[in-house]
Structures are given as structure tokens and as C-alpha cells.
Amino acid sequence: MATPTLHVFHMNGGEGDTSYAKNCAIQSKVLSITRPFVEEAIQDYINKDFSVDTITIAELGCSSGPTALEAVTTIMDVIESRRQRAKLMVYLVDLPGNDFNKVFTFIPSLQRRLREEKGVDFGPCFIAGLPGNFYGRLLPNNSLQFVHCSSSLNWLSQVPLGLEGKDDPKMLNKGKVYLSVTSPGHVIDAYRLQFRKDFTTFLKCRSEEMVLGGRMVLSFMGRRSIDHTFEEDYYPMEFIAQALMTMVSQGRLKEEKVDSFNAPFYAPHHEEVKNLIEEESSFYVDRFEAIEVEWAGGKFNLNDPRLTRGATMAKMQRAVLESMLEHHFGEDIIDELFLRYAKTWEDHLLFDESPTFINLVISLTRM
């Protein structure tokens, strides 16, 4: 899994039991927390350019669930409250493997809302899907007034190079699929450098696409400790590793197969992010907060009371991780893997009933 994974990575599409559309409570909770940031940013932009005729928005990492249009709906509410008749041009951006067909099924209900609730007081809204990689250019120069990206920037453009150990066996991240409190320094450095490269590229590309004074709101998972010492920051990936290694011990998998898998994911400390924004220097930070969020979005057993809390967590993580795990390990082990994963979560929840993670929320202005 050391080669770039963008061609295989996507949230589970459709509307089945393990689809992202039915298992996005965490992402929805994050969007509800960050809604005030979006409202504040778009209000500020309108205040500075009250005569704006068209607001062009990019929703980066839209995925394939009902969360795809939540930020857009928030922006509409702000514009309507100001009695603006600004037109909206919305680009829903995700990787080519994303289930855009599912995204488009949510658009008619949004259009009905415009007709029934907004009436003639609201300008037209145009929505287009845009398959692409946000670690590169997506749109022409000076074409965007607002960018929103939620629960996406943790995903790197590729697995950090060198971790497969082909050239140096000491580079293997043995028995792990991501960082942990016991990870050796070279593994930590590889992940940190890949995030640095990707996040800087992201900022540079957006700075070229956005107008001066344009606003951007980003939210993504962070970590508590700058030195990788908080075990809680690694639970989802650590529990996947534990489940895989149990299968290795029972002869279901080769240990080398686990050692060669590394998730293209990184949760930075807030100081890392602040420093990278300052170094890239295209954006001014208006607001930056690290917010504690409950795993599962505080919605254990909401959709199916028969599910244990561990099974609920497993379904949510499966909706996100299944594509890359299946690509590397094959589809035959997926059901067993997530049954074990659910049991690990269930055991953990016996002594930690409300586990949380850190979510970073940043509001930026293009300088």
C-alpha cells in the first residue's frame, strides 16, 4: 500500500447497510459544530461586498451522503437572512471513485426547499459535480469566493514513501497500519512530512483559485499531543491493527501483508497546522479552534437499537475504510475484520463510555 491510493479510495456508495449515506453521524456532528464558522465567514464576506451578484462555492470532499449539501444550505440561509438575491454556483468535489450519482439524488430536495421556503426572495442556485483531487488545481484563477472542506484533509495524497520496507526492512511499521504511541521516529517523520507537503500544496492551489478576500472554512481531525503520546488519538486505526494481527495469529493473514499496509491518514497537532498556514502565507487566520467531539457523533444505536455500540462504530468506520482495506487485503476478510473490530470497540467502551477525538476548525481569508 505504498503507492498512491487515490484511484481506489472512496467512501462506500449507495444506500446499503454499510454505505456512507447511512453511517455518517460523526461527519454530520462535525458539520453541526462548524456551522457557526461557516455562517460567520459568509456573513463577513457579504458585509465587505454587499453588492455581490454571484457567490461561487467549492465543497471539497463532498462524499456521497446527506452531508454533501449541509454547508451549502447554511450559506443559503445566511444569504436569505440578508435578503440578498445572490446567485450560487456550487461545485461538489471529490475523487473520481466517489458515488456522485448518490450525491445528485439529494439535489431535488434542496431545489424544493428553495421553491417552497425561499420563493422569489432567493436567486438561482446552480450545482455541478467535479471529480478531482484537491491536492492539485481544480478551477480557474480567481474563480472562487468560498471554499468549504470538512473531514477530508486528514486523507493524504498517498501513503508516505518508504514505509513498505522494500529498500530497508527497518522502515517497516510492523504490526501497525498507522501511527501509534510506540511508532518509531522514522514512521512519525514520514507521516509528518507527507502531511506538510500535502497541506502546503492544498493551500497554494486554493490561493490561486480564490479571489482576494475570499473565505475558506476547514475542519479535520487533530490530535491532543504535539509529540504523539496520547493513545486516544489513534483508537480507530489502532483497533483495526489489533483485529488484523489477531487474524495473523490465527493463520488468516500473512504478517507481511499487515506490515506493508499503511493508511494514508494523518491527524496533525494544531501548532503544526498554524505553522504551515503562516509559512505558506496566502491566508490570514480569522478563527482557529480545537474542539472535542464524541466518537459516533453522540448517536450510538440511533438507527438500529439492536446494534451494540461497538457494532455502530464498526459500521461508521467501515463506510470510510472499506475501499482501501479491500484493495490491499481482498474482500474475503472484510466481514470478519469488522466483526473483530466491533468487538474491540465494545471491550474498550466498557471502561470509556464516551470516547472523544479532537477536531480542528479553521476559518481563513485569502490575502
Secondary structure, 3 states (H helix, E strand, C coil): CCCCCCCCCCCCCCCCCCCHHHCCHHHHHHHHHHHHHHHHHHHHHHHHCCCCCEEEEEEECCCCCHHHHHHHHHHHHHHHHCCCCCEEEEEEEECCCCCHHHHHCCHHHHHHHHHHHHHHHCCCEEEEEEECCCCCCCCCCCCEEEEEEECCCCECCCCCCCCCCCCCHHHCCCCCCCCCCCCCHHHHHHHHHHHHHHHHHHHHHHHHHEEEEEEEEEEEEECCCCCCCCHHHHHHHHHHHHHHHHHHHCCCCCHHHHHCCCCCECCCCHHHHHHHHHHHCCEEEEEEEEEEEEHHHHCCCCCCCCCCHHHHHHHHHHHHHHHHHHHHHCHHHHHHHHHHHHHHHHHHHCCCCCCEEEEEEEEEEEC
